Amino acid sequence: MAQVELAELDFDWQDEDARLAALAATGILDSPPESSFDAITRLAAEYFQADTVLLGFADVSRVWIKSSWGEPVRELPRKDSIFEMVMAEDGPVVVADTATHPVLMTHRYICRRLEVHSFASAPVRSCDGKILGVLTIFSSQPRRPMALDELRMLESLAEMAASQLELRRLRRVMETCGPHPVRIVKGPEKSWPRRPDLRAALEQRQFVLHYQPEVEIATRRIVGLEALIRWQHPERGLLPPAEFIPAAEENGMILPIGDWGLAEVCRQIQEWNCEMPSLSSVRVCVNLSAPQFSREGLADHVEALLMRSSISSGQLGLEMTESSLVSDQPTALDVLSHLRKLGVSLLMDDFGTGYSSLQHLHSFPFDVLKIDRSFVNRMTQGEQPRQIVRTILELARVMGMDAVAEGIETPAQQHLLDEMGCRYGQGFFYARPMSAEAVTRLLELPGRILPEPDLQAAHAH
């Protein structure tokens, strides 16, 4: 970019050493582009219809461009840059027309081949508030002043970049902390059920589904259910998925067990429809494992189950995690497109925990984002965890998706989510997973409105 005289800007350099230390901890400079950052610039470009979008991080003398959309920029001088304008403002900078700006009007502002006539930039901060970089959108034409919701969207995308940066820093700490002496206390050996046990369990109908309600946060009305598998072991009692799913994944039983769960959900919906014809608006979701998702003809299999059980496709939701999508993205997109044509809901589970979540959100046709419980649990610990949740909610809104907050356990978490405009949630605060018989009694409540929670019981679980 052409240098711009910014002498009129008053900038305080006292905190620069701490800022550079926070930047160095991320290892972001001189590193190759990462898909998570690429997704942010692409989303910004499409949302703002910008000619060029740059996401860069600045050291003493330069701004290293981590991701660009439009003009392929790699590195820029820091002196007289937009980064320094953002630093001086300690917040976003919006210039609707460079020709009328008191500092910029006497200069041509160039970004590679693009002559810039307007731009908007938001800071990307470290976890302790240091400005490490900026997300900037450029246009070759003057723009109208940025509306408040547009500014919030730009800041939300910058916050998402900050959260990805923090994940990168934490991973770098784990990789570089080195070996430490560890005293190993040997406990009882873990005995995973082997394949014959799981096959026998399936044949003897020892697996059961429990259901956890999803509610409308403002009203406590049940709007959906998530089906969760359990093993009613004849000797060890009711076992959670962690006790047998890893073994099923290792020995190949995950596919038949998963297929049983999907068929059982359809059968249960059919039974509820016969008992409660008004239940058609309640969606029941089942988790798909990676082998289920990658099986050939999944959409045909789901369609056959819907026809066999005579239920509406809108009553079935399919949840999948990011890890089940990444191995073969073109195939994943094709499968999701076929499922969506059937009319079933597609939910991305544990959104925000993967490095490429934002890229997959943009690429794949999901209807619902499920905000991972780890973000919900940290909301009461400070502003940054709350901002990450706000960012996810704003992204869902912009992309026309619903969002469900997982793992709500306290009144404070519910209150914060309600204030943020999160419509739906689930967690022990409302109800823990329960048998089909028990959840039927809840579905029969007037208006499907859950009673006020027993806070002691919710805390105990």
Beta strands, then each sheet from edge to edge (+ up, - down):
strand 1: 52-58
strand 2: 62-69
strand 3: 75-77
strand 4: 93-95
strand 5: 110-111
strand 6: 114-115
strand 7: 118-125
strand 8: 131-139
strand 9: 207-216
strand 10: 221-233
strand 11: 237-239
strand 12: 283-287
strand 13: 316-321
strand 14: 345-351
strand 15: 368-371
strand 16: 402-405
strand 17: 424-425
sheet 1: 3+ 2- 1+ 8- 7+ 4-
sheet 2: 5+ 6-
sheet 3: 11+ 10- 9+ 17- 16- 15- 14- 13- 12-
end
